[in-house]
Amino acid sequence: MKAANNQSTFNAGQLATLRAIANECPYEYGIAVYEARMLVQPYDSLLTVYPGRR
């Protein structure tokens, strides 16, 4: 999958934004959380999801 703007990788700012979204609660913030987790996974296999968040 290509990153934003047809790039093949994300820059540090984009990854920081995706990580912040990925750490949110999907019940509160919706499918964007799952999508962010999917996009961050190749870059951060140890993504931390805090207790109380799925």
C-alpha positions as CSV (number, residue, x, y, z in Angstrom):
1,M,0.0,0.0,0.0
2,K,1.3,3.4,-0.8
3,A,1.5,6.2,1.7
4,A,-0.2,9.5,1.4
5,N,0.4,11.4,-1.9
6,N,1.5,8.3,-3.7
7,Q,4.7,8.0,-1.7
8,S,6.1,4.5,-0.8
9,T,7.0,5.5,2.7
10,F,5.9,7.8,5.5
11,N,8.0,10.6,6.9
12,A,8.5,11.1,10.6
13,G,5.6,13.6,11.0
14,Q,3.2,11.3,9.2
15,L,4.2,8.3,11.3
16,A,3.8,10.3,14.5
17,T,0.3,11.3,13.4
18,L,-0.6,7.7,12.5
19,R,0.7,6.4,15.8
20,A,-1.3,9.0,17.8
21,I,-4.5,7.9,15.9
22,A,-3.6,4.2,16.3
23,N,-3.5,4.6,20.1
24,E,-7.0,5.9,20.3
25,C,-10.1,3.9,21.1
26,P,-11.8,2.6,17.9
27,Y,-15.2,2.7,19.6
28,E,-14.8,6.4,20.2
29,Y,-12.9,7.4,17.0
30,G,-14.1,4.8,14.6
31,I,-12.5,2.9,11.7
32,A,-9.7,5.4,11.3
33,V,-8.1,3.9,14.4
34,Y,-8.0,0.4,12.7
35,E,-6.7,1.9,9.5
36,A,-3.9,3.8,11.3
37,R,-2.9,0.6,13.1
38,M,-2.7,-1.2,9.8
39,L,-0.6,1.5,8.2
40,V,1.8,1.8,11.2
41,Q,2.3,-1.9,11.8
42,P,5.1,-2.3,9.2
43,Y,7.0,0.5,10.8
44,D,6.2,-0.2,14.5
45,S,5.5,-3.9,15.2
46,L,5.4,-3.1,19.0
47,L,2.5,-0.6,18.8
48,T,1.2,-0.1,22.3
49,V,-2.5,0.0,22.7
50,Y,-3.3,1.3,26.2
51,P,-5.6,-0.6,28.6
52,G,-9.3,0.2,28.0
53,R,-8.6,0.8,24.3
54,R,-9.0,-1.9,21.7
